[in-house]
Amino acid sequence: MTGASLDALRAEAREWLAANFPPSLAFKNPVPYQNHAPYAEGDADWRLWRDRMAEKRWGAPGWPEIYGGAALDRAGIKVLAEEMRRIGAFNPMKMTGYTMLGPTLLEYGTEAQKAQHLPGIASGRVRWCQGFSEPGAGSDLASLQTRCTDMGDHWLVEGQKVWTSGANHADWCFALVRTDTSVKQRGISFLLIDMRSEGVETRPITLISGSTHFCEMFLNAVKVPKENLVGRVNEGWGVAKRLLQFERDSLSEGRGEGRSLLPIARDRIGVNAAGELADADLRTRLVGHAMRAHAYNLTQDRIGAEAKAGLPTAQLVPMLKNLGSDVAQMRAELVMELLGTRGLGWSGPGFTDEEMEAARQWLHARAFSIYGGSYEIQNNIAAKRTLGLPDPKPIGC
């Protein structure tokens, strides 16, 4: 988009958001992950916002119009995101289907698969979960054992998945399954599974933060139509690697954003005669975090510009994911420090909703450097693909 068209889009977005975004949802983002879907859909304003965004086609702004998108380029998407962030708005479609499966289907899916699944994702009406990890296949995902047998007119799936976010609320699952046991990566296929199929069972796992969005998922003789295979048989590992790039990219987005912590600090800590925060050490750390978050956002903008110019950027995603996790965890720590004993609230009277949510967010932030590929895994990927370092030699060699 040109400068003039971007200016026009910004003006349109600002006017439309002012008229359509429910003020009750400002800076709340009640659906950052699928585990919040029941709560979000129980809120009339959230449903209204989702439907308005779907009608405007801004829930999947970069997708082709035929699939429910607005066909905006990177610059246009950035302008829209900036205007939403300015008023505390959010994209209610930003769940697993939109951030991970959607872009993967755009690259690898058949026309029938795109037509069937993308519009539901763009409208926020169909929820997806990711069936990758297993009890014995986490960091070494290629060791997965969920068996998928060719029964002639359908696939038959047997196995177990774990840490499946939102499985108990999902309509569909994209899963990695083993179609050849004689090889490792080359024996894996990528399958789309209807969660209403007979034999699918989910069990929520309660986390330390009180959330239950992680689930165990059991697949007991589940029949899956042949047309639900994405890509070719035994070539799902390549599809999965591309999807994981989209996942890590989405996990890095927004980690440097958020409302300024300075108003909270002034209110909780107080100021000195010069109008500065009374705690000099805390003031230094708040400024340091703000600078790091701003630098992180600028880095994201630079990488986006490089991608637009056709330069390779996939190798930078692991670095962004780790930096974003660090920024978000540091913010959560600072919020808890600012709240002091008010950050210890968990339930019952005496604490505000915001104070109780801060405690849960602090605990949840511990997972940022684990899920989507742990901090250590991302460093290994960056060492090999970005820096070109050799694999470490075993101890004693």
Stockholm file with secondary structure:
# STOCKHOLM 1.0

chainA/1-397         MTGASLDALRAEAREWLAANFPPSLAFKNPVPYQNHAPYAEGDADWRLWRDRMAEKRWGAPGWPEIYGGAALDRAGIKVLAEEMRRIGAFNPMKMTGYTMLGPTLLEYGTEAQKAQHLPGIASGRVRWCQGFSEPGAGSDLASLQTRCTDMGDHWLVEGQKVWTSGANHADWCFALVRTDTSVKQRGISFLLIDMRSEGVETRPITLISGSTHFCEMFLNAVKVPKENLVGRVNEGWGVAKRLLQFERDSLSEGRGEGRSLLPIARDRIGVNAAGELADADLRTRLVGHAMRAHAYNLTQDRIGAEAKAGLPTAQLVPMLKNLGSDVAQMRAELVMELLGTRGLGWSGPGFTDEEMEAARQWLHARAFSIYGGSYEIQNNIAAKRTLGLPDPKPIGC
#=GR chainA/1-397 SS CCHHHHHHHHHHHHHHHHHHSCGGGTTTCSCSSGGGHHHHHTCHHHHHHHHHHHHHTCSSTTSCGGGTCCCCCHHHHHHHHHHHHHTTCCCTTTTHIIIIIHHHHHHHCCHHHHHHHHHHHHHTCSCEEEECCBTTBSSSGGGCCCEEEECSSEEEEEEEECSCTTTTTCSEEEEEEESCSSSSGGGEEEEEEETTSTTEEEEEECCTTSCCCEEEEEEEEEEEEGGGEESSTTBHHHHHHHHHHHHHHHHHTTTTCSCCSHHHHHHHHCBCTTSSBSCHHHHHHHHHHHHHHHHHHHHHHHHHHHHHTTCCCGGGHHHHHHHHHHHHHHHHHHHHHHHGGGGGCCSSTTSCHHHHHHHHHHHHHGGGGTTTSCHHHHHHHIIIIISCCCCCCCTTC
#=GC SS_cons         CCHHHHHHHHHHHHHHHHHHSCGGGTTTCSCSSGGGHHHHHTCHHHHHHHHHHHHHTCSSTTSCGGGTCCCCCHHHHHHHHHHHHHTTCCCTTTTHIIIIIHHHHHHHCCHHHHHHHHHHHHHTCSCEEEECCBTTBSSSGGGCCCEEEECSSEEEEEEEECSCTTTTTCSEEEEEEESCSSSSGGGEEEEEEETTSTTEEEEEECCTTSCCCEEEEEEEEEEEEGGGEESSTTBHHHHHHHHHHHHHHHHHTTTTCSCCSHHHHHHHHCBCTTSSBSCHHHHHHHHHHHHHHHHHHHHHHHHHHHHHTTCCCGGGHHHHHHHHHHHHHHHHHHHHHHHGGGGGCCSSTTSCHHHHHHHHHHHHHGGGGTTTSCHHHHHHHIIIIISCCCCCCCTTC
//
